[in-house]
Amino acid sequence: MLANLQKEFWAALVDSDNAVLASICDEGNLKPSERIDIYRTNVRSLHVSVLMSVYPVCEKILGSDYFKQIAKKYVRQNPSKSVDLNEYGGQFANFLQSLIEQRPELADFQYLADLAQLEWQIQEVYFSADNVKLDMAEFQNACVTQAGEMSFSLQESVSILDSEYPIAELWEMHQSDDAEYKAIVADGHEYLCIFRDGYQVSLRKINADLFSLIAAIRDGKTLAEITELFVEGLRLNAALEELIKNEWLKY
């Protein structure tokens, strides 16, 4: 009974489901619908605050008032599916991209969706599991015994992103309060690795080979499948050595 009531209450807060109204006391000056609206408003305000916390650079660029306006729209269209606030906001980059395509005032902010994706991945990496030390002896043995069928695993605190815009530079520029606006234009692909070292999340530009290797491992490809992606074996070896050196490989 209590569990069902809790589910109905949560549905009323995030999905505007009114089934719970029948269980709310109908006494005093406020109707049940008015009482639940107080909670809905508070919950939505909380989720707007979460978006401001997760996407601070996007907020700086758009301005607090405009950001809050679109954040409220996102919250209305994307109710939370989890009670963990750290998991809220994962679709905000896609939401921004749709707004950029619709709103003339955002025509000069084509890079914003990529920047939002970067900020979300920073959030995910920060709250990811701690690194697991790579057992080199076990890894080398697997290279011999499993050969082409061997598969790899990345540390959970490692993520990658590619963009046509210099979003790493843009993100770093806005880490200080005195950042100045400058026009951002597409300038070829920028490959980034987002990783955590202790409690600090860092960004590093990587080359196309290392990006391709990490992407292939992320997608679950075997060593044989990964080898086919690299025309020259030396390029694969160099990328794999870099991956191990940076301690981004878990195996």
Secondary structure, DSSP 8 states (H G I E B T S, - for coil): -HHHHHHHHHHHHHH---GGGGGS---SSS-HHHHHHHHHHHHHHHHHHHHHHH-HHHHHHH-HHHHHHHHHHHHHHS--S-S-GGGTTTTHHHHHHHHHHH-GGGTT-TTHHHHHHHHHHHHHHHTS-------HHHHHHHHHHTGGG-B--B-TTEEEEEESS-HHHHHHHTTSTT---------S-EEEEEEEETTEEEEEE--HHHHHHHHHHHTT-BHHHHHHH-SSHHHHHHHHHHHHHTT-B--
